[in-house]
Amino acid sequence: MKIGLSSYSLMGALRSGEMTFFDIIQWIKDSGSEHMEIVSFMGQFLDDDFVKQTNEKLAQTGMRVSAYCTGINTLAKDDLEAQMDLGFKNIDAANKLGARVMRCDLAGWNIPRDELGIDFFDRDLPALAEGARRLAQYAKQYGMAITVENHGMYVNGGERVRRLITAVGMPNYKCTLDVGNFLCVDDDPLVGVDNLLPFSAAVHFKDFYIRRNPNAVGDGFGITTPRGYLLRGAITGHGDLDVALIMQRIRDFGYDGDIAIEFEGMEDCLKGSKISLDNVRRIATM
């Protein structure tokens, strides 16, 4: 397994102006990461000049791009072709950056809470699958895998993601397995990991603090699950996930691909990302 970092982990440094995206590439290299994952909203990756500058920095540092992450909304019926075109352009960008995996979210982030149920997912599954199938078909020319991540509140949970991948039915349509995101929909991470490992082209490692009494924590817990539990991002290994057992399950399955760490805690992002990397590297050898 090759352990690296998602650029998303350093979003705080980019937003504050402490770092440019090119500084982030250098920092990830200096951290000892074996690869990096690029998140599309952290740069102008549909602009050829920006991609050229990124590739120059990647070549200078010897950093490999393991995956490129973006999203479109295949449920936007009035804007579907524009959304698909955006997806195709991002596939082109991912290829120029050398990524062999592109994660693409398929649904918007404004779905009302009362429309997140399985009955609505079943209604939308044909549209989600058709959009994903078109992306995977386009990516075949590059030998690229398109993935769906168990992400957000709608296309999340082991069963929903498996059903989507099965409905798409293409060998280059797989999943980015995020070991922590199952908690966002009250899924057991160990069950979710077991469900999705057979379909995984990439793995995200992260950690969360989990609290079950909203009156006891005050501000700072940014995610409320459907059952009312509260989640806050943690340094990997400091939170409430059994990351060592999850890593053991991944090893036992025989997964030997890339693992990208996503840090999204309240701590300084540089410190949190470095400790997370060190912890995951240590856990991987336990």
Protein Blocks (a to p, Z undefined) as FASTA:
>chain_A
ZZdddfklmmmmmmnomacfklmmmmmmmnopabdcddfklccfkbmklmmmmmmmmmmn
opacfbdcddddfklmklmmmmmmmmmmmmmmmmmnopabdcddfbdfkbcfklmbfklm
mmmmmmmmmmmmmmmmmmmmnopacddddehjllgcjklmmmmmmmnopakbccdddfkl
mmmnopafklmmmmmmmmpcbdcdddddddfbfklnoghiabdcfkopacddddehjamb
dfklmmmmmmmnopabdcddddfbfbdfklmmmmmmmmmmmmmmZZ
